Amino acid sequence: MNRKIYHVSITKEHIEKTLNQRYRYFVRSVTKLSSDMISKNYRVLIVLTGTDPISQALSTAYLVYKYYTHKNVMEKFRKPRILFIYRREFEDSVIRSGVFRKVLERRLKRISAVLDTFKNTDKHMGRTYQALIADLMYGFRPNDLGRLVGIVEGGGLVILITPPLDKWSEYKNIFSETLTVPRYPKPRNVFIRWFVNTLLSSEGVFIYDLDKNETIKFSPPEIEEIKKEEIKIPDKKIFSEEIYKLSLTQDQVNVINALETLVPKPKKNKIIVITADRGRGKSGAIGIAVPALIKELLKVKNKVRVGVTAISPTNIETLMSLAQKALDKIGMKYKIIERDGKIIELRGDNFSIEYWAPAVIPRLDLDIVVVDEAAGLPVSILHKIWRGFNRVIMATTIHGYEGAGRGFSIRFLKRVKNDPDTELIYLEMKRPIRYSDNDPVEKWIFKALLLDAEPEPLTEEDYELIKKQEFIYLKFDPEDLFREENIVKLRSVFGIYVEAHYRNEPDDLGMIADAPHHRVRALALSNGKIIASAQLAEEGDLTEDLINRILEEGSVHGNIIPDRVIKYYRDRIFGKYLGYRIVRIAVHPEAQGMGIGSYFLKKIEEEARESKLDWVGSGFGATEELLNFWMKNGYLPIHISPSRNPVSGEYSVIVLKGLREDIHTSILYFNKKFRERLVNSLYDTYRDLETEVAYKLLQDPLCFEGLGTTQINYALDSIDRDRLNLYLRKYMTYEVVNDIIVNITKTFLLNYSCLVKLEKKHYLLLISKVLQGRSWENVSQELKMPLSKITDLLRQVSGEISSIILRESYK
């Protein structure tokens, strides 16, 4: 393919047709704005639409050449770096990138052009470019665009190469095609239409149609006066002047100064939380400060170990890069350890800055823990880190492609603030590093990807309506929802997801718009204000061929629940059923705990019944709180993942509810088999499963339905009966009869638990000590009881359950 690029003949006719008088005038007009754009540190967004790859490449190269040879631009960008991002799998994309590079290399050698594919967008995060050229002819993942737009600095160009805007939704779209399923083979392509509308309605966007040879939009932004910031280094400081001089803004100076407070040994847990929109330099500030912090701690410690975590090593690239600069500046020698091309450790003789996956960090012996993009991690992981270390630094994006910081603020930070045993320092960074506060490109991308979506605030009147349950169940058609006139509703629906879930990405927005089997539902008050939103995926109704594929250890895209049932229970019939998988259901954060979620769930079930669906289910990271919600609403667990999610650190659980009696009976059977598997796997696969989670998963649903379980005969021979009696009379220890207690516990939990109401702590004791085989010390700590009481309690509980089992077996 690459050979074809350089043999493409660029004719004189091609050049004259593309670089005609109208297009040259468009380019001159854009270039004339460069002085204002550079002085205000604004970026320029240009959209070039068309169908001919050579024409697109020539027009792009000409625009870049003219812009970066303008005297105002040359004064700021001596050696501009340009990123051209494209899809190598399509010949016309390769032609565009190749012709662009060929023309530019001939015309302007001082420009450094980096050509890369969309598969590698993450590696450019944290890097700074003076221009981005994104070939969007085959669509794009919203995540990719969210990543890429932020890498361009003020005064630079963002150029989007697109099909004709009025026909773009008809073009092949790589992202939306990944969202199709067998029942719905065509995507909706709503997101592209929404995206085009944001381009047409936003200020500071310039659009030229190469096919029609006309300017579609020429909208210079309103230029606002900006004051140059004076950076002041504090007089009283611990870190050296050289460290502070690496800062680019006063916000970064303030963060570095705050991190100095971690030098003295904290009397209680100390956590520094830094929040900001993307591009404010929070990761860089931490990267600068950590080496200086290490240097100070080495004065009182032989070795200092810093653990850094984030969703992936990609997220810490900026932090590690600035840490290297700081280490060099203060003369600390180190080695770079890489994995898959990413820096995962900076190692010195007596210190280390190490990347670890979020779920691993709580288990390590570390002096300092840094969590980058904390909003992307579940509260359970953040809680373990907060409680496990006395020097913690957390940084998170308030609005950005990585996830939502407000959910972090509401669900995690609130607990930290109210904890008397924690000292919290909170900083917010506001000034962008690469571009101005009022940058028009940032305003546009925030709108296009709903990066700042938030639900409407609730009033006293709203709470009165909630008390009266004056709710309206809404079914949204994405075609209507993603329109300018419905922007308030769209922001509310998506904003509730953002604030209630631990991680949201622009891709989620694209999925809501384009996944043909997904449905958007909401609960509104009678005044129209949205207080809950749900995303449903229609799954099932599989053909025999698809069912066979799953049975043979294959998979069928977009059918998570049928896949697990067919695969693990070998139930072909279930594959024929149709149901809703609730991808997520979320309640306005100011109205949680008021019964809204359960009410909403019942309305979803009513709709499913009216639509003749067979089941409703969901999958989520298992916590006691979430299991309580689903199980109290009649959903039964039928599957748990064999390993923890590397980001959330949680085991994923699937719950199901049948909408017909025969399906309910099947799900009861699945649940029974599931509990048998779990009971027999707790000693190994699920030995680290949280005891409270195991307790919830092992609850027998028949107890709550008043049916009881079918008891089995359980017999002990005379030797084992004597051993058990000696243990219960305190003549033997648990260790010499644990084989009997294990069998009795399993038998009780699976067959006799309806016959006696044990306290929750009794179940936790049986699970953690008997079934998971944890140490007495570990169990004592978990139950917050003295060791002597724990051993006595286990003997007492063992006596209760064994007497019930033996009595019932001999009836």
URLIN-V373579 format. One line per field, one symbol per residue. psi: psi as a letter, one per 40 degrees, with the letter a starting at -180 (. if undefined). burial: b if it has 9 or more other ideal C-beta (glycine too) atoms within 8 Angstrom, else e. Layout:
BEGIN
psi = ???
burial = ???
END
This chain:
BEGIN
psi = dddddeehhhidddddddfiddddddddddddeddddddefiihhhhhiaehdddddddddddddddeehddddddgdgihhhhhaheehdddddddddddddddddgeehhhhhiidefddeeheihieihhhhfdfaihddddddddeehiheiihhhhiihdeedeeihhddddeeiiddgehidfdddddddddddeiifhhhhhddefihdhgghihhihihhhhhhhidhidiiddddeeieidddddddddedeedihidihhhhhhiiiieefddddddddddddddddedeidihhhhhiididdeedddddddddddddefhiiihhihfehheihhadfiihhhiiddddeeigidihhhifdeeiidddddddddeiehhhhiihdhiddahdddddddddddddeheehhhhhihhdhiddiidfhdddddddddefdfhiiiiiiddddddddefgihhhhhhddddfidefddddddddddddediehiidddddddddhdeiihiihiieeehheiiihihhiafiiddddddddffaihhegddddddddeefhdddddihihhhdihiihdeeieeedddddddddddddddefidihaiiihhiddddddddeeehhheihieiihdddeihhihiihieidddddddddddddddddddeedecdfdehhdddddddehhddddeediihiihhihidddddddddddefeiiddeedddddddddddddeedeeigiiddddddddddddefiidddddddefiiddddddddddddddddddddddde.
burial = eeebbeebebeeebbeebbbebbbebbbbbbebbebbbebbbbbbbbbbbeebbbbbbbbbbbbbbbbebebbbeebeebbbbbbbbeebeebbbbbbbbbbbbbeebeebebbebebeebebbbeeebbbbbbbbbbbbbbbbbbbbbbbbbbbbbbbbbbbbbeebeebebbbbbebbbbebeebbbbbbbbbbbbbbebbbbbbbbbbeeebebebebeeeebeeeebebeeebebeeebbebbebbbbbbbbbbbbbbeeebeebbbbbbbbbbbbbbbbbbbbbbbbbbbbbbeeeeebbbbbbbbebbbbbbbbbbbbbbbebbebebeebeeeebbbbbbbeebbbbbbebbbbbebebebbbbbbbbbbbebbbbbbbeebebbbbbbbbbbbbbbbbbbbbbbbbbbeeeeebbbbebebebbbbbbebbbbbbbbbbbbbbebbbeebeeebbebbeeeebebbebebeebbbeebeebbbbbbbbbbbbbbbbbbbbbbbbbbbbbbbbbbbbbeeebbbbbbbbbbbbebeeebbebbbeeeebebbbbbbbbbbebebbebbbbbbbbbeebbbbbebbeeebbbbbbbbbbebbbeeebbbbbbbebbbbebbbbbbebebbbbbbbeebbebbbbbbbbbbbbbeeebbbbbbbbbbbbbbebbebbeeebbebebebbbbbbbbbbbeeeeebeeeebebeeebbebbebbbeeeeebeebbebbbebbbbbbbbbbeeeebeebbbbbbbbbbbbebebebbbebbebebeebbebbbebbbbbbebbbebbee
END
